[in-house]
Amino acid sequence: MFAQFALPVMVAGALGAAAAPVMALEEGDWLVRGRIINISPDDESSNATSNGTPVPATDVSVDSAFTLDLDITYMITSNFGVELLLDIPTKHSVSSKGATLKSLAPGEILSARVLPPSLLLQYHFLPQGQIRPYVGFGANYTLFFDEESTASLNTGLGGVKDLELDSSVGWAAQAGVDFDMGNDWFLNADVKYIDINTTASFKSGALGNVEVDVDINPWVLGLGVGRRF
């Protein structure tokens, strides 16, 4: 649904841009973009461990979420820029996936808020064009906070306390395009893949000390508007 909405808007923007004067990117320019984004995890997890011993069929899954993001790019040259990506924190839910965990705690088992700022080096292929594609690669730091267990997990495991998700440091890659609309305004479409992994740990009445490793690795699809300063 997101892609079906984004494509017509981008095509319309590109057609509208054809009639506007092109403002080429230059060294020293600042580009500020705001987007609606969908965060879609390409997730995978280990089985949970109980006091260090793996418990079969206790893997989990992570849901997707919509939010807003803001990025600021400084053009080092007309082709190279540095982007700081700042997302509004999103709340993600984790659900039981393996058969054993489903039988103990079906459905959503915990949730956490996620803040994943990233810093990327970008290359802009056509800085003088009306349609300006770019790619980027850099580093990501993800902070998890406000972790909460659900009634399902508390009931199934005889009480849960000290729930924590470790912070993550990884890489991030992106590809996107800016559509010049004239007067320093442009439309933007962007896709990122971010390397995010964490370990969830807690103490439970039934399984003792529990840990599960989760690779979240989301695709982040964005559509928005930007301005050059």
C-alpha positions in Angstrom: 0.0 0.0 0.0 2.8 2.4 0.9 4.6 1.8 -2.5 1.3 2.1 -4.4 0.8 5.5 -2.8 4.4 6.7 -3.2 4.9 5.9 -6.9 2.1 8.2 -8.3 3.2 11.0 -6.0 6.8 10.8 -7.1 5.8 10.6 -10.8 3.5 13.7 -10.4 6.3 15.5 -8.7 8.8 14.7 -11.4 6.4 15.9 -14.1 5.8 19.1 -12.2 9.5 19.7 -11.7 10.0 19.7 -15.5 8.5 23.2 -15.7 10.5 24.7 -12.8 14.1 26.1 -12.9 16.7 23.6 -11.7 18.8 24.6 -8.6 22.0 22.6 -8.8 23.6 21.3 -5.6 26.7 23.1 -4.5 29.4 22.8 -1.9 28.2 24.2 1.4 24.4 23.5 0.8 22.3 22.2 3.6 19.4 19.8 2.7 16.7 19.2 5.2 14.1 16.4 4.6 11.1 15.3 6.4 9.4 12.0 5.6 6.7 9.5 6.5 8.5 6.2 6.9 7.6 2.5 7.3 10.0 0.5 9.4 9.7 -3.2 8.3 12.0 -5.6 10.1 13.7 -8.4 8.2 13.9 -10.1 11.5 15.3 -13.4 12.8 15.9 -14.6 16.3 17.6 -17.4 18.3 15.7 -19.6 20.6 15.5 -18.3 24.1 17.9 -19.7 26.7 16.9 -20.6 30.3 19.8 -20.1 32.6 22.1 -20.5 29.6 20.4 -23.6 28.1 18.5 -23.2 24.8 14.8 -24.0 24.9 13.6 -25.4 21.5 11.0 -23.5 19.4 11.1 -20.3 21.4 12.1 -17.8 18.7 10.3 -14.4 18.3 9.2 -11.9 15.7 9.2 -8.1 15.5 6.4 -6.1 14.1 6.6 -3.1 11.6 5.7 0.5 12.4 5.0 3.9 10.8 6.6 7.1 12.1 8.2 10.4 10.9 11.9 11.1 10.4 14.1 14.1 9.8 17.4 14.1 8.1 20.0 16.9 7.6 22.6 16.7 4.8 25.6 18.9 4.5 27.2 18.9 1.0 30.9 18.7 1.3 31.2 19.0 -2.5 28.5 19.1 -5.2 28.6 15.3 -5.2 29.5 14.2 -1.7 27.3 14.9 1.4 27.1 13.8 5.0 23.6 13.0 6.4 22.4 12.8 10.0 19.2 10.8 10.3 16.9 11.4 13.2 13.8 9.4 13.6 11.0 10.0 16.1 11.1 7.1 18.5 8.8 4.3 17.5 7.2 1.6 19.6 7.7 -1.9 18.4 6.1 -5.1 19.6 7.7 -8.5 19.9 5.5 -11.6 19.5 6.0 -15.3 20.2 6.8 -17.3 17.0 8.1 -20.7 18.0 5.6 -23.4 19.0 6.9 -23.8 22.5 6.8 -20.1 23.3 3.4 -19.7 21.6 2.0 -22.4 23.9 3.4 -20.6 27.0 2.8 -17.0 26.0 0.7 -16.6 22.8 0.7 -13.3 20.8 2.5 -10.1 21.8 5.0 -10.7 24.7 6.9 -7.4 25.0 7.3 -4.0 23.6 10.0 -1.3 23.5 10.6 2.1 22.1 13.4 2.4 19.6 15.6 5.4 18.7 18.0 4.7 15.8 20.1 7.8 14.8 22.4 7.2 11.8 25.3 9.0 10.2 25.9 8.4 6.5 28.3 9.5 3.7 26.3 10.1 0.5 27.2 10.3 -3.1 24.8 12.4 -5.3 25.1 11.3 -9.0 23.5 14.2 -10.8 23.8 17.3 -8.6 22.8 19.6 -11.5 19.8 17.5 -12.6 16.1 17.9 -11.9 16.1 14.2 -10.7 19.0 13.6 -8.4 19.6 10.0 -7.2 22.0 9.3 -4.4 23.4 6.4 -2.3 24.8 6.4 1.1 26.6 4.2 3.6 27.4 4.8 7.3 26.9 3.8 10.9 23.8 3.4 13.1 23.3 3.5 16.9 20.0 2.1 18.2 18.8 2.8 21.7 16.0 0.7 23.2 14.0 2.1 26.2 10.6 1.8 27.9 10.7 -1.9 27.7 7.5 -3.6 28.9 6.3 -7.2 29.2 2.7 -8.1 28.4 0.2 -10.0 30.5 0.7 -13.0 28.2 4.4 -13.3 29.0 3.9 -12.6 32.7 1.2 -15.2 33.0 3.0 -17.8 30.9 6.4 -17.5 32.6 5.2 -17.0 36.1 6.1 -13.4 36.4 8.7 -11.3 34.5 11.1 -8.6 35.9 14.3 -6.7 35.0 13.4 -6.7 31.3 16.1 -5.1 29.2 17.1 -4.8 25.5 20.7 -4.1 24.7 21.7 -1.1 22.6 23.0 -1.8 19.1 25.8 -0.5 16.9 25.8 -1.5 13.2 26.0 -0.3 9.6 23.4 1.4 7.5 23.0 1.7 3.7 20.6 3.8 1.7 19.4 4.7 -1.9 17.2 7.6 -2.7 16.2 10.3 -5.1 15.3 14.0 -4.9 12.9 15.5 -7.4 13.6 19.3 -7.8 10.4 21.3 -7.6 12.0 24.7 -7.9 12.5 27.5 -5.4 14.8 25.2 -3.3 12.0 22.7 -2.6 12.1 19.0 -3.6 10.3 15.8 -3.1 12.1 12.8 -1.8 11.9 9.0 -1.9 14.3 6.9 0.1 15.0 3.4 1.2 17.4 2.3 3.9 18.6 -1.1 5.3 19.9 -0.8 8.9 21.9 -3.5 10.7 20.2 -3.7 14.2 20.6 -6.5 16.6 19.9 -6.8 20.3 19.7 -9.3 23.2 16.5 -9.3 25.3 17.0 -10.5 28.8 14.8 -10.8 31.9 14.2 -12.9 35.0 11.1 -15.2 35.1 9.5 -17.4 37.7 9.2 -20.4 35.4 12.5 -20.3 33.3 14.9 -18.3 35.5 17.2 -16.0 33.6 16.0 -15.8 30.0 17.9 -14.4 27.0 17.1 -14.2 23.3 19.2 -12.7 20.5 17.2 -10.8 17.9 18.4 -9.6 14.5 15.9 -6.8 13.6 17.6 -5.5 10.4 14.8 -3.3 9.2 14.0 -1.9 5.7 13.0 1.7 6.1 10.9 3.1 3.3 10.3 6.8 3.2 8.4 9.5 1.2 8.6 13.2 2.0 9.6 16.7 1.1 12.8 18.7 1.5 14.3 22.1 1.2 17.8 23.4 0.4 19.4 26.1 2.4 
